Amino acid sequence: MPAQNAIAGAGTAVPLAPVDRAWLRMDEPGNLMQITGVLALNGAVSVERVREVFSERLARIPRFRQRIVWRGATPWWEDDPGFDVARHVVTEELPPHSGEEALAVLVGRLLGEPLDRDHPLWVFHVASNYRGGTAVVGRLHHAIGDGVALLMVLLSLTDLEPEGSAADNLFLKLFCDPGHSAEAAVTLGREVLPETMRLLTAPLEAARRAGRLRMGLGIAKALVGLTFQPADRPSALRGPLGPAKRAAWSDAIPLDEVKAAAAALGGTVNDLLLAAMTGAFRAYLARRAGEPPRHELRAAVPVSLRPLGDIAALGNRFGLLFLDLPVRTADPVARFDELRRRAERLKRSAAPWATLGFLRALGHLPAAGQRWAVRFFGSKATAVMTNVPGPARPLYLGGQRIHEFFFWVPQSGRAGIGVSILSYAGDVRVGIAADAGLVPDPQTLVQAFYEELEILRTAAGLRGEGGGAPLSREGERGRG
């Protein structure tokens, strides 16, 4: 069967939701709104096998064979009459016996490469020769969905067992029958996505407790505060953006050890990893400027507002918190405590709901109005920092186990650096995407992150016998 006929059935043409339209129009040559991720398989998988799996499963998710067509000033999702899965699952040849340096070069190139708007806005690159196996690099436009939505898509393309099938895939069933999404999501959450379920329920429960009137007043207050919040201060991490990008990522870090250290210090996993990254920013800025930072650094932190019943729905359902990172604080433990206090205060605010409403409003503005609004609000943060709890169990693609899983978040507005935290199968990794003109060496940020994490681990009193090995399970490896 020809590849273009392998996906059968027709989707219904629908206009883009206002939030998704806003993300579509945020694309700029120097800041593409694409979520990029890597699935590193422990064995060889051919591009033909990946195409076969994706053809069978994406047939049940119509959005992935739809392109965007403009009708006047309104963008619509419509079936691509020339859909060909071979255009969206392509081959990338890495040099023989390639490691992370070669993969980082490939990912850096793809981070700055726009998707073809004449066709569905996704591509998976199947790269052989990566550490004796295969690396599958996926690129999906933010207009398709947010991190939680695209995580669900990924789970529908993979399996919980080596010999899994589309018929047995519980996540794929959610897309096919969203009527029982909430019940199925809770069941799956107990075994596969426990942290994701907690992440989804927390802000919605807080809103329920606050009540409609109090939440409405909180949203209004948050919008006023955001409007009058000053732009983030100039630093070596801010400046003009270009199309060239750089990628780096950490080794696998045992999640249980991170949880234990965070608990001993009185915070969460997210607090600990963000504090370590804040320390890495401090060290990087001090090295570039020759002195410690004199001003704080602000990060935009996505917060999912997706109801459990919509876990298998595509689109964007998240807001943002603007978190001031205490990079001026020299002591790592004091920095951790201060960041935890600031994050806890923001979590109790209505800011995520306010920014979600703002993003919806952007989708209704004329293009010129949106560009102005994005520049105005985009100036308020230097970095985007996101945490997506992934599957607690290993996944398989084409019969091969996925042993590495990490991703990079796009940076909206004028932010030139993104930090992405993802847990998977008992480990956690941090990915860094950066503008090449601002941070040509993001691996130095990763190394500084390791050092800060070890300091916090020592402070938590968790260093083991024999001097304590680094938290990284795989040890340090050089990357470009």
C-alpha positions in Angstrom: 0.0 0.0 0.0 1.4 3.4 -0.9 2.5 5.5 2.2 0.1 8.3 1.4 -2.8 5.8 1.4 -1.8 4.1 4.6 -3.7 6.6 6.8 -7.4 6.2 6.0 -10.5 8.1 7.0 -11.2 11.8 6.9 -11.1 14.3 9.7 -13.5 17.2 10.1 -12.3 20.6 9.2 -12.3 22.9 12.2 -11.0 26.4 12.9 -8.0 26.7 15.2 -9.0 27.5 18.8 -7.9 31.1 19.7 -5.0 29.9 22.0 -3.7 27.6 19.3 -4.0 30.4 16.7 -1.9 32.6 19.0 0.9 30.0 19.2 0.8 29.6 15.4 1.3 33.3 14.9 4.2 33.5 17.4 6.5 31.8 15.0 9.5 34.0 14.1 12.7 32.9 12.2 14.7 33.3 15.4 12.2 31.7 17.7 10.1 28.9 16.3 7.2 27.6 18.4 8.1 23.9 18.1 8.4 21.3 20.8 11.4 19.0 20.1 12.1 15.7 21.8 14.4 12.7 21.5 13.5 9.0 22.0 16.8 7.0 22.2 16.2 3.3 21.5 18.5 0.6 22.7 18.5 -1.2 19.3 18.2 -0.5 15.6 14.8 0.4 14.2 14.3 1.1 10.5 12.6 4.2 9.2 10.1 1.8 7.5 9.2 0.3 10.8 8.6 3.7 12.4 6.5 4.7 9.4 4.4 1.5 9.8 3.7 2.2 13.5 2.9 5.8 13.0 0.7 5.2 10.0 -1.4 2.7 11.9 -1.8 4.8 15.0 -2.0 8.3 13.7 -4.9 7.2 11.5 -6.9 7.5 14.8 -5.8 11.0 15.5 -7.1 13.1 12.6 -5.1 16.2 13.5 -1.9 14.6 12.5 -2.9 14.3 8.8 -4.3 17.9 8.7 -2.6 21.0 7.5 -3.5 24.6 8.3 -5.4 26.5 5.6 -6.4 30.1 5.9 -9.9 31.2 5.0 -9.7 34.9 5.0 -8.2 35.8 8.4 -9.1 32.5 10.1 -6.8 29.5 10.1 -8.5 26.1 9.8 -7.4 22.5 10.3 -8.2 20.6 7.1 -7.1 17.2 5.7 -3.9 17.4 3.6 -4.9 15.9 0.2 -1.3 15.1 -0.4 -0.5 13.5 2.9 2.4 11.2 2.8 3.8 9.6 6.0 7.2 9.4 4.3 7.3 13.2 4.4 6.8 13.2 8.1 9.0 10.3 9.1 12.4 10.8 7.6 15.9 9.4 7.7 18.9 11.2 9.3 22.3 9.5 9.0 24.6 10.0 11.9 28.3 9.1 11.5 29.1 5.5 12.6 29.4 5.0 16.3 28.0 8.5 17.0 27.4 9.7 20.6 25.9 12.7 22.1 28.0 15.3 20.4 26.7 14.2 16.9 23.2 14.1 18.2 23.5 17.5 19.8 24.6 19.0 16.4 21.6 17.4 14.7 19.1 18.6 17.3 20.6 22.1 17.2 20.1 22.2 13.5 16.5 21.0 13.8 15.7 23.5 16.5 16.2 26.3 14.0 14.5 24.6 11.0 10.9 25.6 10.4 8.2 23.0 9.7 6.6 23.0 6.2 3.3 24.9 6.6 1.9 23.3 3.4 1.6 20.0 5.3 0.8 18.8 8.8 3.1 20.5 11.3 5.1 17.6 12.6 8.2 15.5 11.6 10.0 12.6 13.2 13.7 12.1 12.2 15.0 8.6 12.5 18.7 8.7 13.1 20.7 5.5 13.0 24.1 4.9 14.6 23.3 6.6 17.9 25.2 4.8 20.7 24.6 1.5 19.0 20.9 2.1 18.6 18.5 4.6 17.1 17.5 8.1 18.0 14.1 9.3 17.0 13.9 13.1 17.1 10.4 14.5 16.9 9.4 18.1 16.1 5.7 19.2 16.6 4.3 22.7 16.4 2.9 24.2 19.6 -0.3 24.9 17.7 -1.1 21.2 17.8 -1.0 21.0 21.5 0.8 21.7 24.8 3.3 19.4 26.6 0.7 17.2 28.3 -1.3 16.8 25.0 1.8 15.8 23.1 2.9 13.5 25.8 -0.4 11.6 25.4 0.2 11.5 21.6 3.7 10.0 22.2 2.3 7.4 24.5 -0.2 6.4 21.9 2.7 5.9 19.5 4.6 3.7 21.9 3.9 0.6 24.0 4.2 -0.6 27.5 5.5 -4.0 26.3 8.0 -4.9 23.5 5.3 -6.7 21.5 2.5 -4.1 22.0 0.0 -3.2 19.3 -2.4 -0.4 18.4 -5.3 -2.6 19.5 -3.8 -2.9 23.0 -2.7 0.7 23.5 -4.7 2.3 26.2 -3.6 5.8 25.4 -4.7 5.4 21.8 -8.1 4.3 23.1 -8.5 7.6 24.9 -8.2 9.5 21.6 -10.7 7.1 19.9 -13.3 7.3 22.7 -12.8 10.5 24.8 -16.2 9.9 26.5 -14.4 7.8 29.1 -11.2 9.8 29.2 -11.5 10.8 32.9 -12.1 7.3 34.2 -9.4 5.8 32.0 -7.0 8.5 32.8 -7.3 7.9 36.5 -6.7 4.2 36.0 -3.7 4.8 33.8 -2.4 7.4 36.2 -2.0 4.9 39.0 0.3 2.8 36.9 1.9 4.9 34.2 1.5 8.7 34.9 1.0 9.2 38.6 2.9 12.5 38.7 1.1 13.8 35.7 -2.3 13.2 37.3 -1.1 15.1 40.4 0.1 17.9 38.2 -3.2 18.2 36.4 -5.5 18.1 39.5 -3.6 20.5 41.7 -4.4 23.9 40.0 -8.0 22.9 39.2 -8.6 21.9 42.8 -7.2 25.2 44.0 -9.5 27.1 41.7 -12.5 25.0 43.0 -11.6 25.9 46.6 -11.2 29.6 45.8 -14.7 29.9 44.3 -15.8 31.8 41.1 -15.9 35.3 42.6 -12.6 35.1 44.4 -11.0 33.5 41.3 -12.4 36.2 39.0 -10.9 38.9 41.3 -7.6 37.1 41.4 -7.4 36.9 37.6 -8.2 40.6 37.3 -5.5 41.4 39.9 -3.0 39.1 38.2 -3.6 40.7 34.8 -3.0 44.2 36.2 0.2 43.0 37.9 1.4 41.4 34.7 0.7 44.5 32.7 2.7 46.7 35.0 5.5 44.2 35.7 8.7 45.7 34.3 10.7 44.0 31.6 13.4 41.6 32.8 16.8 43.2 33.3 19.5 43.0 30.6 22.0 40.3 31.0 24.3 38.0 29.0 21.3 35.7 28.5 19.2 38.4 26.7 19.6 39.9 23.3 18.7 39.6 19.6 17.8 36.1 18.5 18.9 34.4 15.3 18.0 31.1 13.6 21.0 29.2 14.9 20.3 27.2 18.0 22.2 24.9 20.4 21.0 21.9 22.4 22.4 20.2 25.5 21.0 17.8 28.1 21.9 16.1 31.3 22.6 12.5 32.0 19.9 10.4 33.7 19.5 11.4 37.3 17.8 8.9 39.7 14.5 10.4 40.6 14.3 8.8 44.0 17.5 10.5 45.0 16.3 13.8 43.8 13.0 13.3 45.8 14.9 12.4 48.9 17.2 15.4 48.7 14.3 17.8 48.0 12.2 16.4 50.9 15.2 16.8 53.3 15.5 20.4 52.2 11.7 21.0 52.6 10.7 21.3 49.0 9.7 19.4 45.9 11.6 17.8 43.0 10.7 20.9 40.9 12.1 23.2 43.6 15.4 21.3 43.8 16.0 21.1 40.0 14.9 24.8 39.4 17.2 25.9 42.3 20.1 23.9 40.8 19.4 25.5 37.4 19.2 28.9 39.0 22.7 28.3 40.5 23.9 27.3 37.0 22.6 30.6 35.6 24.3 32.5 38.4 27.7 30.8 37.6 27.3 31.3 33.9 26.4 35.0 34.2 29.3 35.5 36.7 31.7 33.9 34.3 30.5 36.0 31.3 30.4 39.3 33.2 33.5 38.7 35.5 31.4 39.4 38.6 28.3 38.0 40.3 24.9 39.0 38.9 23.5 42.3 40.3 19.9 41.7 39.3 17.5 38.8 39.4 16.6 36.7 36.4 12.9 36.0 35.5 11.6 32.8 34.0 8.2 32.0 32.5 7.0 28.7 34.0 4.1 26.8 32.3 1.3 25.4 34.5 -1.2 22.9 33.1 -4.8 23.8 33.5 -6.1 20.8 31.6 -9.1 18.9 33.1 -8.7 15.2 33.5 -11.6 14.7 31.1 -9.6 16.5 28.4 -6.4 14.6 28.9 -6.6 13.1 25.4 -7.7 16.4 23.7 -5.2 18.2 21.6 -4.7 22.0 21.9 -3.2 24.2 24.5 -4.6 24.5 28.0 -2.0 26.0 30.2 -1.0 29.3 31.8 2.2 30.8 32.9 3.8 31.9 36.1 6.6 34.6 36.0 9.1 33.4 38.6 12.0 35.7 39.7 15.0 33.4 40.0 17.3 34.5 43.0 20.5 34.5 41.0 22.0 37.2 43.3 21.9 34.9 46.3 25.3 33.4 46.8 24.5 30.5 49.2 22.9 27.6 47.4 20.7 26.5 50.3 19.5 30.1 50.9 18.8 30.3 47.1 16.8 27.1 47.3 14.7 28.4 50.2 14.0 31.7 48.5 13.1 30.1 45.2 10.8 27.7 47.1 9.0 30.5 48.9 8.6 32.5 45.7 7.3 29.5 43.8 4.8 28.6 46.6 3.5 32.1 46.7 2.9 32.1 42.9 1.2 28.7 43.0 -1.5 30.2 45.2 -2.2 33.0 42.7 -4.5 33.2 39.8 -1.7 34.1 37.4 -1.9 30.9 35.3 -5.6 31.5 34.6 -4.9 35.1 33.8 -2.2 34.3 31.3 -4.4 31.6 29.7 -7.1 34.2 29.2 -4.4 36.6 27.8 -3.3 33.9 25.3 -6.9 33.3 24.2 -7.3 37.1 23.7 -4.2 37.1 21.5 -5.8 34.7 19.2 -8.6 37.1 18.5 -6.3 40.1 17.8 -5.2 41.2 14.3 -1.7 39.9 13.5 -0.1 43.3 14.1 -1.8 43.6 17.5 -0.5 40.1 18.5 3.0 40.9 17.5 3.0 44.0 19.7 1.5 42.1 22.7 4.0 39.3 22.3 6.9 41.7 22.3 5.5 43.5 25.3 4.8 40.5 27.5 7.6 38.5 26.0 10.1 41.1 27.4 9.1 40.0 30.9 11.1 36.8 31.0 14.6 35.7 30.0 14.0 32.0 30.0 11.2 29.4 29.8 11.4 26.6 32.4 9.0 23.7 32.3 8.6 20.4 34.2 6.6 17.5 32.6 6.3 14.4 34.7 6.5 11.5 32.2 5.8 7.8 32.3 6.9 5.9 35.4 7.3 2.7 33.3 9.6 2.1 30.3 8.1 2.5 26.9 8.9 0.6 23.6 8.8 1.8 20.0 9.0 -0.7 17.2 9.8 -3.5 19.7 12.9 -1.6 21.1 13.0 -0.1 24.6 13.3 3.7 24.9 16.2 4.1 27.3 16.6 7.9 26.9 13.7 10.4 26.7 14.2 14.2 26.9 12.9 17.3 25.1 13.3 21.0 24.6 10.6 23.6 25.1 10.1 26.6 22.6 10.8 30.0 23.9 7.9 32.5 23.3 8.4 36.2 23.0 12.1 37.2 23.1 13.3 34.6 25.5 16.5 32.9 24.1 16.8 30.0 26.5 14.5 27.1 27.5 15.0 24.6 30.3 12.9 21.4 30.1 12.6 18.9 33.0 11.2 15.5 32.2 11.0 12.3 34.3 10.9 8.9 32.7 11.1 5.4 34.1 12.6 6.3 37.5 15.0 9.0 36.1 14.9 12.7 35.4 16.7 14.7 32.8 17.1 18.4 32.0 17.3 19.7 28.5 18.5 23.1 27.5 17.8 24.8 24.2 19.5 28.1 23.6 20.0 30.8 20.9 23.6 30.2 19.6 24.3 34.0 19.7 23.5 34.2 23.4 24.6 30.8 24.7 27.0 29.1 22.2 28.0 26.6 24.9 24.9 25.3 26.7 26.8 22.2 27.9 28.6 24.5 30.4 25.2 25.2 31.9 24.6 21.5 32.2 28.0 21.1 34.0 27.2 23.9 36.4 23.8 22.4 37.0 25.5 19.1 38.1 27.7 21.0 40.5 24.9 22.9 42.0 22.8 19.7 42.4 25.7 18.1 44.3 26.0 21.0 46.7 22.3 20.8 47.5 22.5 17.0 47.9 25.4 17.4 50.3 23.4 20.1 52.2 20.5 17.6 52.5 22.8 15.2 54.3 22.3 12.5 51.6 25.9 12.0 50.5 26.6 8.2 50.6 29.6 6.4 51.9 32.8 6.7 50.0 32.5 10.3 49.3 29.2 10.1 47.4 29.0 9.6 43.6 27.5 12.2 41.4 23.7 12.1 41.1 24.1 11.4 37.4 23.6 7.6 36.9 25.7 7.5 33.8 28.5 9.8 34.8 29.8 12.8 32.9 30.3 12.7 29.2 31.4 15.5 26.9 29.0 16.9 24.5 29.2 19.6 21.8 
